[in-house]
Amino acid sequence: MGRLSVSLCGIPLDNPVIPASGTFGYGYEFAELYDINILGTFSFKGTTKESRFGNPTPRIAECTAGMINAVGLQNPGVERVISEELPRLRSCFHKPVMANVSGFSVADYAYTCERLDAEPQVGWLEVNVSCPNVHGGGMSFGTDPKAAAEVTRAVKKVTKKPVIVKLSPNVTDIVSIARACEDAGADGVSLINTLLGMRIDLKTRRPVIANTMGGFSGPAIFPVALRMVYQVSKAVGIPVVGMGGVSSAEDVIEMLLAGATAVEVGAANLVDPWACRDIVSALPRTMDKYRINTLEEIIGGAHSWQKT
């Protein structure tokens, strides 16, 4: 393995940089800009059993050091993803890809995961129980340990590939939910999804976003994400994929020190479509700066620190 290599749930990655679901489409859009095979992998757009138009507009609100979005899981549905999107993806990306799955019932999650599990290029199933932008599903499963465990068990019964459960930060105790997912058979967890936020237009005195509230992401949430990754990775024995405000090679290294095995990059892709390419490129010299030989050796490195 190379200096940048890591292993996620037994599948090797050339590096730990993973564009996050909802910020990278199905890959081929970004492949027009650069060779996306330099990435560790990527998590493609959140997929549901049926097609979804998403939430009404406006869906985006700007914030200091971040943004709020309420896209609402717009996607063509799992059958069209399999028949149309994955063949196009295969033409430009030649590594295992992470399939992000959302649902509105336990049966929805199980059906969609079972269909995607059969696809050869899908390496991992990232089960999103934490989307704050939809009603009647998504985050409602991720705020209760029993509900998150129920989804996890249902998906594990119908799949053979690694299942990574994506957790919500909009909870009092994210560690208990991570442990519940691990106990239910999850092969890994990813965190954090967006924080729930809103903006109000001072001229109209109404919420900026039609959905009223949405997911707050961007550099402002990085310290919260890092803290949760640190807490969860100390509490579970399965890999953690860290995300939330990551926008530089330094952020990636910090996430690994906190206990992440791999790192997803989200909002930065929407600001700069070359963000992940540049982070991968900057990792070797950033490692040299901090006298890091390999990334594998620093995973969880901050856990051994003891105050004297």
C-alpha positions in Angstrom: 0.0 0.0 0.0 1.1 3.5 -0.7 1.6 6.5 1.7 -2.0 7.7 1.1 -3.7 4.2 1.1 -6.3 3.2 3.6 -8.7 0.2 3.8 -12.4 0.9 4.3 -14.4 -2.2 5.5 -11.9 -4.4 3.8 -11.8 -2.6 0.5 -8.6 -0.8 -0.3 -8.6 2.9 -1.2 -5.8 4.7 -3.0 -6.4 7.6 -0.6 -9.1 8.5 1.9 -10.7 11.4 0.0 -14.4 10.7 -0.9 -16.8 13.3 -2.4 -19.9 13.2 -0.3 -23.4 12.2 -1.6 -25.4 15.0 -3.1 -22.3 17.1 -4.0 -20.9 15.0 -6.8 -23.9 13.7 -8.8 -23.1 10.3 -10.4 -19.5 11.3 -11.1 -19.6 11.8 -14.9 -20.3 15.5 -14.5 -17.0 16.0 -12.7 -15.2 13.6 -15.0 -15.5 16.3 -17.7 -13.3 18.5 -15.5 -10.6 16.0 -14.3 -9.8 12.3 -14.0 -12.0 11.3 -11.0 -10.1 8.0 -10.7 -7.6 9.9 -8.6 -10.2 9.8 -5.8 -10.4 7.1 -3.2 -14.0 6.6 -4.2 -17.2 8.8 -4.2 -20.6 8.5 -2.7 -23.2 9.0 -5.5 -26.4 11.0 -5.2 -28.9 9.8 -2.6 -31.1 7.2 -4.1 -34.7 6.2 -3.1 -37.0 3.4 -4.2 -39.2 5.7 -6.2 -38.2 8.8 -8.2 -38.4 12.2 -6.3 -38.7 15.7 -7.6 -37.5 17.1 -4.3 -38.5 20.1 -2.3 -40.0 23.3 -3.8 -37.6 26.2 -4.6 -35.8 28.2 -3.3 -33.7 25.4 -1.9 -30.4 27.2 -1.1 -29.5 29.9 1.4 -26.1 31.4 2.0 -24.5 31.6 5.4 -21.3 32.8 7.0 -18.7 30.1 6.3 -21.4 27.7 4.9 -24.7 27.2 3.3 -28.2 25.8 3.9 -29.8 23.4 1.4 -33.1 21.6 1.3 -33.0 19.8 -2.1 -35.1 17.0 -0.7 -33.4 13.9 -2.2 -34.2 14.7 -5.8 -33.3 11.6 -7.8 -34.7 9.3 -10.6 -35.3 6.3 -8.4 -33.3 3.1 -8.0 -34.4 1.4 -11.2 -33.3 4.3 -13.4 -30.1 4.7 -11.4 -29.3 1.1 -12.2 -30.4 1.2 -15.8 -29.1 4.7 -16.8 -26.8 6.3 -14.2 -24.5 3.4 -13.3 -23.7 2.5 -16.9 -22.6 6.1 -17.5 -20.7 6.1 -14.3 -18.8 2.9 -15.3 -17.5 4.7 -18.5 -15.5 7.2 -16.4 -14.9 5.7 -13.0 -13.1 2.4 -12.7 -13.2 1.7 -8.9 -15.8 0.5 -6.5 -18.3 3.3 -5.8 -20.3 4.0 -2.6 -24.1 3.9 -3.1 -26.0 6.3 -0.9 -29.5 5.1 0.0 -32.4 6.9 1.7 -36.0 5.7 2.4 -39.3 6.5 4.0 -39.8 3.1 5.6 -37.7 0.2 6.7 -39.0 -1.7 3.6 -37.9 1.1 1.3 -34.4 1.0 2.6 -34.2 -2.8 2.3 -35.6 -2.9 -1.2 -33.3 -0.2 -2.6 -30.2 -1.6 -0.8 -31.0 -5.1 -2.1 -31.2 -3.8 -5.7 -28.0 -1.8 -5.5 -26.1 -4.6 -3.7 -26.4 -6.7 -6.8 -24.6 -4.1 -8.9 -20.9 -5.1 -9.5 -19.5 -1.6 -9.2 -21.1 -0.8 -5.9 -18.5 -1.4 -3.2 -20.3 0.0 -0.1 -23.9 0.9 0.8 -24.1 4.1 2.7 -27.5 4.0 4.4 -28.6 7.6 5.1 -30.8 7.7 8.2 -30.0 11.3 8.7 -31.4 13.6 6.0 -32.9 16.7 7.6 -34.6 17.9 4.4 -37.5 15.5 3.9 -40.7 14.8 5.9 -41.8 11.3 7.0 -38.4 9.6 6.7 -34.7 10.3 6.6 -33.6 11.9 9.8 -36.5 10.4 11.8 -34.8 7.0 11.6 -31.5 8.5 12.7 -32.5 10.2 15.8 -33.6 7.1 17.7 -31.2 4.2 18.4 -34.0 1.6 18.0 -35.1 2.9 14.7 -31.6 3.2 13.3 -30.9 -0.4 14.4 -34.1 -1.6 12.8 -33.1 -0.1 9.5 -29.6 -1.5 9.8 -30.8 -5.1 10.6 -33.2 -5.0 7.7 -30.6 -3.9 5.2 -28.0 -6.4 6.5 -30.5 -9.3 5.9 -30.7 -8.6 2.2 -27.1 -7.5 1.4 -23.7 -8.9 1.3 -21.6 -5.8 0.8 -20.4 -3.5 3.6 -23.2 -1.4 5.1 -22.1 2.1 6.4 -24.9 3.9 8.3 -24.8 7.7 7.9 -25.6 9.4 11.2 -27.3 12.7 12.1 -25.7 15.3 14.3 -29.2 16.6 15.3 -29.3 14.4 18.4 -28.4 14.6 22.0 -26.2 11.5 22.0 -24.7 10.4 18.7 -22.6 7.7 20.4 -25.6 5.7 21.5 -27.0 5.7 18.0 -23.6 4.6 16.5 -23.4 1.8 19.1 -27.0 0.7 18.2 -26.0 0.5 14.5 -22.9 -1.5 15.3 -24.8 -3.9 17.5 -27.3 -4.4 14.6 -24.6 -5.4 12.3 -23.4 -2.2 10.6 -19.9 -2.6 9.0 -19.2 1.1 9.5 -20.7 4.5 10.2 -20.3 7.9 8.5 -20.8 11.2 10.2 -21.9 13.9 10.3 -24.7 14.7 8.0 -25.8 18.4 7.9 -27.0 20.3 11.0 -30.5 21.6 10.9 -30.6 25.4 10.2 -32.5 28.3 8.7 -32.3 31.9 7.4 -34.9 34.6 7.4 -35.2 37.3 4.7 -35.2 40.6 6.5 -37.2 42.3 3.6 -40.0 39.7 3.4 -39.7 38.6 7.1 -40.1 35.0 5.9 -37.8 32.0 5.8 -35.4 32.1 2.8 -35.9 28.5 2.0 -39.3 27.2 0.9 -38.9 24.2 3.2 -38.3 26.7 6.1 -35.4 24.7 7.4 -32.6 22.8 5.7 -29.2 21.2 6.2 -26.4 23.6 7.3 -23.0 22.6 5.9 -19.6 24.1 5.1 -16.4 25.0 7.1 -18.4 26.4 10.0 -19.5 22.9 11.1 -16.0 21.3 11.0 -15.3 21.5 14.7 -18.7 19.9 15.6 -18.1 17.1 13.1 -14.6 16.5 14.3 -15.8 16.3 17.9 -18.5 13.7 17.0 -16.0 11.6 14.9 -13.7 11.6 17.9 -16.4 10.5 20.3 -17.9 7.8 18.0 -14.6 6.3 16.9 -13.6 5.9 20.5 -16.9 4.1 21.3 -17.2 1.7 18.4 -15.1 -1.0 16.9 -16.1 -0.4 13.3 -14.7 2.1 10.8 -15.8 5.7 10.9 -16.1 7.8 7.8 -15.7 11.5 8.8 -17.3 14.5 7.1 -18.6 17.9 7.8 -16.9 21.1 6.7 -13.8 19.4 5.2 -12.1 21.6 2.7 -8.4 21.0 2.8 -5.7 18.3 3.2 -5.1 19.6 6.8 -8.8 18.9 7.5 -8.5 15.4 6.2 -5.5 14.7 8.4 -7.3 16.1 11.4 -10.3 13.9 10.8 -8.0 10.8 10.6 -6.3 11.8 13.8 -9.8 12.0 15.4 -10.4 8.4 14.3 -11.8 8.5 10.8 -10.6 5.8 8.4 -11.8 7.8 5.4 -13.1 11.4 4.9 -15.9 12.7 2.8 -15.9 16.2 1.3 -19.3 17.8 0.7 -20.0 21.5 0.4 -16.5 22.3 -0.8 -17.4 20.6 -4.1 -20.3 23.0 -4.6 -17.9 26.0 -4.1 -15.0 24.6 -6.1 -15.5 21.6 -8.4 -11.8 20.8 -8.3 -11.7 20.8 -4.5 -11.3 17.0 -4.1 -8.7 16.9 -6.8 -6.7 19.6 -5.1 -7.0 18.0 -1.6 -5.6 14.7 -3.0 -2.8 16.5 -4.7 -1.9 18.4 -1.5 -1.9 15.4 0.8 1.7 14.3 0.2 3.3 17.6 0.9 1.0 18.2 3.9 2.1 14.8 5.3 5.7 15.9 4.8 5.1 19.1 6.6 3.8 17.2 9.7 6.3 14.4 9.4 3.6 11.8 8.6 4.9 8.7 6.8 1.6 7.0 6.0 -2.0 7.9 6.6 -2.8 4.5 8.0 -0.5 5.0 10.9 -2.2 8.2 12.2 -5.8 7.0 12.2 -7.1 7.6 15.7 -3.8 9.1 16.7 -5.4 11.8 18.9 -7.0 9.1 21.1 -3.7 8.3 22.7 -3.1 11.9 23.9 -3.2 12.2 27.6 -3.3 15.5 29.5 -0.5 15.8 32.0 
